[in-house]
């Protein structure tokens, strides 16, 4: 009887132990399942967070790339603009230098042309004067008055040659007369001076005579 009781007690205890073990296993499985669920959720949250952060990083990298591209494009546009401005300025300077050289050359050519034209005008003017002189000479030679002129000149020369001895003789006579008149004037000059000296004495005497005659009247 006692053995049976012990065995029953042992069986009860073993049943209780099995129940406790089963409960413990169930509880452990439940906790493990909960832990696994929490772990899965945490892993999912971490994965989502990682994905979100990766997306944020991707967006940030994309924004950085876009900003870099925009900045590079802006800088490139500014550089192109500056290069174009420099090229335009250089081109304007080259054009102005070329225009300056062209104008200087044109001025030199114009001056040389004006000089040549002036020289040519002088030559033409001189040639025109020569032609006019020649034409006048030809007209004089061709005209009847020009033909008579040499004959008149010859006759005038002959008459002048004939008259020249008579003129010379007349000139000699006139010079001789003039010299004689000068000599006579020189000789008469002292006599005139003496007469001039005597004239006051005569006047005084005549005045005295006139004074003595007035009382007798």
C-alpha positions as a Markdown table, in Angstrom:
| # | Residue | x | y | z |
|---|---|---|---|---|
| 1 | Unk | 0.0 | 0.0 | 0.0 |
| 2 | Unk | 2.7 | 2.4 | 0.9 |
| 3 | Unk | 4.6 | 1.6 | -2.2 |
| 4 | Unk | 1.6 | 2.2 | -4.3 |
| 5 | Unk | 1.1 | 5.5 | -2.6 |
| 6 | Unk | 4.7 | 6.4 | -3.2 |
| 7 | Unk | 4.4 | 5.4 | -6.8 |
| 8 | Unk | 1.2 | 7.4 | -7.2 |
| 9 | Unk | 2.9 | 10.3 | -5.6 |
| 10 | Unk | 5.8 | 9.9 | -7.9 |
| 11 | Unk | 3.5 | 9.7 | -10.9 |
| 12 | Unk | 1.7 | 12.8 | -9.7 |
| 13 | Unk | 4.9 | 14.6 | -9.2 |
| 14 | Unk | 6.2 | 13.5 | -12.6 |
| 15 | Unk | 2.9 | 14.5 | -14.2 |
| 16 | Unk | 3.2 | 17.9 | -12.5 |
| 17 | Unk | 6.9 | 18.1 | -13.6 |
| 18 | Unk | 5.9 | 17.3 | -17.2 |
| 19 | Unk | 3.1 | 19.8 | -17.0 |
| 20 | Unk | 5.5 | 22.4 | -15.7 |
| 21 | Unk | 8.0 | 21.4 | -18.3 |
| 22 | Unk | 5.4 | 21.7 | -21.0 |
| 23 | Unk | 4.2 | 25.0 | -19.6 |
| 24 | Unk | 7.8 | 26.2 | -19.4 |
| 25 | Unk | 8.4 | 25.0 | -23.0 |
| 26 | Unk | 5.2 | 26.7 | -24.1 |
| 27 | Unk | 6.2 | 29.8 | -22.2 |
| 28 | Unk | 9.7 | 29.7 | -23.6 |
| 29 | Unk | 8.4 | 29.1 | -27.1 |
| 30 | Unk | 5.9 | 31.9 | -26.7 |
| 31 | Unk | 8.7 | 34.2 | -25.4 |
| 32 | Unk | 11.0 | 33.1 | -28.2 |
| 33 | Unk | 8.3 | 33.7 | -30.7 |
| 34 | Unk | 7.6 | 37.1 | -29.2 |
| 35 | Unk | 11.3 | 37.8 | -29.2 |
| 36 | Unk | 11.6 | 36.6 | -32.7 |
| 37 | Unk | 8.7 | 38.8 | -33.7 |
| 38 | Unk | 10.1 | 41.8 | -32.0 |
| 39 | Unk | 13.5 | 41.0 | -33.5 |
| 40 | Unk | 11.9 | 40.7 | -36.9 |
| 41 | Unk | 10.0 | 44.0 | -36.4 |
| 42 | Unk | 13.2 | 45.6 | -35.2 |
| 43 | Unk | 15.1 | 44.2 | -38.2 |
| 44 | Unk | 12.4 | 45.5 | -40.4 |
| 45 | Unk | 12.4 | 48.9 | -38.8 |
| 46 | Unk | 16.2 | 49.0 | -39.1 |
| 47 | Unk | 16.0 | 47.9 | -42.7 |
| 48 | Unk | 13.3 | 50.6 | -43.4 |
| 49 | Unk | 15.5 | 53.1 | -41.6 |
| 50 | Unk | 18.5 | 52.0 | -43.5 |
| 51 | Unk | 16.5 | 52.2 | -46.7 |
| 52 | Unk | 15.2 | 55.6 | -45.8 |
| 53 | Unk | 18.6 | 56.9 | -44.9 |
| 54 | Unk | 19.9 | 55.3 | -48.1 |
| 55 | Unk | 17.2 | 57.1 | -50.1 |
| 56 | Unk | 18.0 | 60.3 | -48.3 |
| 57 | Unk | 21.7 | 59.8 | -49.1 |
| 58 | Unk | 20.8 | 59.1 | -52.7 |
| 59 | Unk | 18.6 | 62.2 | -52.8 |
| 60 | Unk | 21.3 | 64.2 | -51.2 |
| 61 | Unk | 23.9 | 62.9 | -53.7 |
| 62 | Unk | 21.5 | 63.6 | -56.5 |
| 63 | Unk | 20.9 | 67.1 | -55.2 |
| 64 | Unk | 24.7 | 67.6 | -54.8 |
| 65 | Unk | 25.2 | 66.3 | -58.4 |
| 66 | Unk | 22.5 | 68.5 | -59.7 |
| 67 | Unk | 23.9 | 71.5 | -57.8 |
| 68 | Unk | 27.4 | 70.7 | -59.0 |
| 69 | Unk | 26.1 | 70.3 | -62.6 |
| 70 | Unk | 24.2 | 73.6 | -62.3 |
| 71 | Unk | 27.2 | 75.3 | -60.7 |
| 72 | Unk | 29.5 | 73.9 | -63.4 |
| 73 | Unk | 27.1 | 75.0 | -66.1 |
| 74 | Unk | 26.8 | 78.5 | -64.6 |
| 75 | Unk | 30.6 | 78.8 | -64.3 |
| 76 | Unk | 31.0 | 77.5 | -67.8 |
| 77 | Unk | 28.5 | 80.0 | -69.1 |
| 78 | Unk | 30.3 | 82.8 | -67.3 |
| 79 | Unk | 33.6 | 81.6 | -68.6 |
| 80 | Unk | 32.2 | 81.4 | -72.1 |
| 81 | Unk | 30.7 | 84.8 | -71.7 |
| 82 | Unk | 34.0 | 86.2 | -70.5 |
| 83 | Unk | 35.9 | 84.5 | -73.3 |
| 84 | Unk | 33.5 | 85.9 | -75.8 |
| 85 | Unk | 33.8 | 89.3 | -74.3 |
| 86 | Unk | 37.6 | 89.1 | -74.5 |
| 87 | Unk | 37.5 | 87.7 | -78.0 |
| 88 | Unk | 35.1 | 90.5 | -79.0 |
| 89 | Unk | 37.3 | 93.1 | -77.4 |
| 90 | Unk | 40.4 | 91.7 | -79.1 |
| 91 | Unk | 38.5 | 91.5 | -82.4 |
| 92 | Unk | 37.4 | 95.2 | -82.0 |
| 93 | Unk | 41.0 | 96.2 | -81.1 |
| 94 | Unk | 42.3 | 94.2 | -84.2 |
| 95 | Unk | 39.6 | 95.8 | -86.3 |
| 96 | Unk | 40.3 | 99.3 | -85.0 |
| 97 | Unk | 44.1 | 98.7 | -85.5 |
| 98 | Unk | 43.5 | 97.3 | -89.0 |
| 99 | Unk | 41.1 | 100.3 | -89.8 |
| 100 | Unk | 43.7 | 102.7 | -88.4 |
| 101 | Unk | 46.4 | 101.2 | -90.6 |
| 102 | Unk | 44.0 | 101.2 | -93.6 |
| 103 | Unk | 43.1 | 104.8 | -92.9 |
| 104 | Unk | 46.8 | 105.8 | -92.5 |
| 105 | Unk | 47.6 | 104.0 | -95.8 |
| 106 | Unk | 44.7 | 105.7 | -97.5 |
| 107 | Unk | 45.8 | 109.1 | -96.2 |
| 108 | Unk | 49.3 | 108.5 | -97.5 |
| 109 | Unk | 47.9 | 107.4 | -100.9 |
| 110 | Unk | 45.6 | 110.4 | -101.0 |
| 111 | Unk | 48.5 | 112.7 | -100.1 |
| 112 | Unk | 50.7 | 111.1 | -102.7 |
| 113 | Unk | 47.9 | 111.3 | -105.3 |
| 114 | Unk | 47.3 | 115.0 | -104.4 |
| 115 | Unk | 51.0 | 115.7 | -104.8 |
| 116 | Unk | 51.1 | 114.0 | -108.1 |
| 117 | Unk | 47.9 | 115.8 | -109.2 |
| 118 | Unk | 49.4 | 119.1 | -108.1 |
| 119 | Unk | 52.6 | 118.4 | -110.0 |
| 120 | Unk | 50.5 | 117.2 | -113.0 |
| 121 | Unk | 48.4 | 120.4 | -112.8 |
| 122 | Unk | 51.5 | 122.5 | -112.8 |
| 123 | Unk | 52.9 | 120.7 | -115.8 |
| 124 | Unk | 49.5 | 121.0 | -117.6 |
| 125 | Unk | 49.3 | 124.7 | -116.7 |
| 126 | Unk | 52.9 | 125.3 | -117.9 |
| 127 | Unk | 52.1 | 123.3 | -121.1 |
| 128 | Unk | 49.0 | 125.3 | -121.6 |
| 129 | Unk | 51.0 | 128.6 | -121.2 |
| 130 | Unk | 53.6 | 127.3 | -123.6 |
| 131 | Unk | 50.8 | 126.4 | -126.1 |
| 132 | Unk | 49.2 | 129.8 | -125.7 |
| 133 | Unk | 52.5 | 131.5 | -126.2 |
| 134 | Unk | 53.2 | 129.4 | -129.3 |
| 135 | Unk | 49.8 | 130.1 | -130.7 |
| 136 | Unk | 50.3 | 133.8 | -130.2 |
| 137 | Unk | 53.7 | 133.6 | -131.9 |
| 138 | Unk | 52.2 | 131.8 | -134.8 |
| 139 | Unk | 49.3 | 134.3 | -135.0 |
| 140 | Unk | 51.8 | 137.1 | -135.0 |
| 141 | Unk | 53.7 | 135.5 | -137.8 |
| 142 | Unk | 50.7 | 134.6 | -139.8 |
| 143 | Unk | 48.8 | 138.0 | -139.4 |
| 144 | Unk | 49.4 | 140.7 | -142.2 |
| 145 | Unk | 50.3 | 143.3 | -139.5 |
| 146 | Unk | 53.0 | 141.0 | -138.3 |
| 147 | Unk | 54.4 | 140.8 | -141.9 |
| 148 | Unk | 54.4 | 144.6 | -142.3 |
| 149 | Unk | 56.0 | 145.2 | -138.9 |
| 150 | Unk | 59.5 | 143.9 | -139.9 |
| 151 | Unk | 59.5 | 146.3 | -142.9 |
| 152 | Unk | 58.4 | 149.2 | -140.7 |
| 153 | Unk | 61.0 | 148.4 | -138.2 |
| 154 | Unk | 63.7 | 148.2 | -140.9 |
| 155 | Unk | 62.6 | 151.6 | -142.3 |
| 156 | Unk | 62.6 | 153.1 | -138.8 |
| 157 | Unk | 66.1 | 151.8 | -138.2 |
| 158 | Unk | 67.3 | 153.3 | -141.4 |
| 159 | Unk | 65.7 | 156.7 | -140.8 |
| 160 | Unk | 67.1 | 156.7 | -137.2 |
| 161 | Unk | 70.5 | 155.9 | -138.6 |
| 162 | Unk | 70.3 | 158.8 | -141.1 |
| 163 | Unk | 69.1 | 161.3 | -138.5 |
| 164 | Unk | 71.6 | 160.3 | -135.8 |
| 165 | Unk | 74.5 | 162.3 | -137.3 |
| 166 | Unk | 72.4 | 165.5 | -137.5 |
| 167 | Unk | 71.1 | 164.9 | -134.0 |
| 168 | Unk | 74.7 | 164.4 | -132.7 |
| 169 | Unk | 75.8 | 167.7 | -134.4 |
| 170 | Unk | 72.8 | 169.6 | -132.9 |
| 171 | Unk | 73.7 | 168.2 | -129.5 |
| 172 | Unk | 77.3 | 169.3 | -129.8 |
| 173 | Unk | 76.2 | 172.8 | -130.8 |
| 174 | Unk | 73.7 | 173.0 | -127.9 |
| 175 | Unk | 76.4 | 171.9 | -125.5 |
| 176 | Unk | 78.9 | 174.5 | -126.9 |
| 177 | Unk | 76.2 | 177.3 | -126.5 |
| 178 | Unk | 75.5 | 176.2 | -123.0 |
| 179 | Unk | 79.2 | 176.3 | -122.0 |
| 180 | Unk | 79.7 | 179.8 | -123.6 |
| 181 | Unk | 76.6 | 181.0 | -121.7 |
| 182 | Unk | 78.0 | 179.7 | -118.4 |
| 183 | Unk | 81.4 | 181.4 | -119.1 |
| 184 | Unk | 79.8 | 184.8 | -119.9 |
| 185 | Unk | 77.6 | 184.5 | -116.8 |
| 186 | Unk | 80.8 | 183.9 | -114.7 |
| 187 | Unk | 82.5 | 186.9 | -116.2 |
| 188 | Unk | 79.4 | 189.2 | -115.7 |
| 189 | Unk | 79.0 | 188.1 | -112.1 |
| 190 | Unk | 81.8 | 190.5 | -110.6 |
| 191 | Unk | 80.5 | 193.4 | -112.6 |
| 192 | Unk | 77.0 | 192.8 | -111.2 |
| 193 | Unk | 78.4 | 192.7 | -107.7 |
| 194 | Unk | 80.3 | 196.0 | -108.2 |
| 195 | Unk | 77.2 | 197.7 | -109.6 |
| 196 | Unk | 75.2 | 196.4 | -106.6 |
| 197 | Unk | 77.7 | 198.0 | -104.3 |
| 198 | Unk | 77.5 | 201.3 | -106.1 |
| 199 | Unk | 73.8 | 201.5 | -106.2 |
| 200 | Unk | 73.2 | 202.5 | -102.5 |
| 201 | Unk | 75.6 | 205.4 | -102.8 |
| 202 | Unk | 73.8 | 206.7 | -105.8 |
| 203 | Unk | 70.5 | 206.3 | -104.0 |
| 204 | Unk | 71.8 | 208.3 | -101.0 |
| 205 | Unk | 73.0 | 211.1 | -103.2 |
| 206 | Unk | 69.8 | 211.4 | -105.1 |
| 207 | Unk | 67.9 | 211.5 | -101.8 |
| 208 | Unk | 70.1 | 214.4 | -100.6 |
| 209 | Unk | 69.5 | 216.4 | -103.8 |
| 210 | Unk | 65.8 | 216.0 | -103.4 |
| 211 | Unk | 65.9 | 217.3 | -99.8 |
| 212 | Unk | 67.7 | 220.5 | -100.8 |
| 213 | Unk | 65.3 | 221.3 | -103.6 |
| 214 | Unk | 62.1 | 221.2 | -101.5 |
| 215 | Unk | 62.7 | 224.6 | -99.6 |
| 216 | Unk | 63.2 | 226.6 | -102.8 |
| 217 | Unk | 59.8 | 225.6 | -103.9 |
